[in-house]
């Protein structure tokens, strides 16, 4: 698949680890969600993308819903 930004086919996939945190002061004490996606990087423009695995996506959705309820 060509790059979304520059349409180049010069891409590489890299294994990663990252922690996604919920935004705002009210979430400072909440743990982040660890994800280990493979990131595709365009080697011409640097545009990057990844897909969050289903299990971690469910945790993010649950946390986002809790944030909506708390902020109301």
C-alpha positions as CSV (number, residue, x, y, z in Angstrom):
1,X,0.0,0.0,0.0
2,X,1.5,3.4,-0.9
3,X,2.1,6.1,1.7
4,X,-1.0,8.0,2.7
5,X,1.0,11.3,2.5
6,X,3.5,11.2,-0.3
7,X,2.3,8.0,-2.2
8,X,5.7,6.4,-2.0
9,X,6.1,2.7,-1.9
10,X,9.4,3.0,0.0
11,X,8.3,1.7,3.4
12,X,9.5,-0.5,6.2
13,X,7.8,-2.2,9.2
14,X,9.3,-2.0,12.7
15,X,8.3,-3.7,15.9
16,X,7.5,-1.2,18.7
17,X,6.4,-0.9,22.2
18,X,4.6,2.1,23.5
19,X,2.3,3.2,26.4
20,X,-0.8,5.1,25.5
21,X,-2.0,7.5,28.3
22,X,-5.3,9.1,28.9
23,X,-5.2,12.8,28.6
24,X,-5.8,15.3,31.5
25,X,-5.0,15.8,35.1
26,X,-7.8,13.5,36.2
27,X,-5.9,10.6,34.6
28,X,-2.5,11.2,36.1
29,X,-2.9,8.3,38.5
30,X,-4.4,5.9,36.0
31,X,-2.0,3.4,34.3
32,X,-1.4,3.7,30.6
33,X,-2.1,0.9,28.2
34,X,0.9,-1.0,26.8
35,X,0.7,-1.8,23.1
36,X,3.2,-3.6,20.9
37,X,2.1,-2.8,17.3
38,X,4.2,-3.1,14.2
39,X,4.7,0.5,12.9
40,X,4.9,1.1,9.1
41,X,7.2,4.0,8.3
42,X,7.5,5.7,4.9
43,X,11.2,6.0,4.4
44,X,10.8,9.0,2.1
45,X,8.6,11.4,4.2
46,X,8.4,9.8,7.6
47,X,4.7,9.3,7.8
48,X,3.9,6.4,10.1
49,X,0.9,4.3,11.0
50,X,0.0,1.3,13.1
51,X,-3.1,-0.6,14.2
52,X,-3.9,-1.1,17.9
53,X,-4.4,-4.9,18.7
54,X,-8.0,-5.8,19.6
55,X,-7.3,-6.6,23.3
56,X,-5.6,-3.2,23.9
57,X,-8.2,-1.4,21.8
58,X,-10.9,-2.7,24.2
59,X,-8.9,-1.3,27.2
60,X,-8.6,2.1,25.5
61,X,-12.3,2.1,24.6
62,X,-13.2,1.3,28.2
63,X,-10.9,4.0,29.6
64,X,-12.3,6.6,27.1
65,X,-15.8,5.8,28.1
66,X,-14.9,6.2,31.8
67,X,-13.4,9.6,31.0
68,X,-16.6,10.7,29.3
69,X,-18.7,9.7,32.3
70,X,-16.3,11.3,34.8
71,X,-16.1,14.6,32.9
72,X,-19.9,15.0,32.7
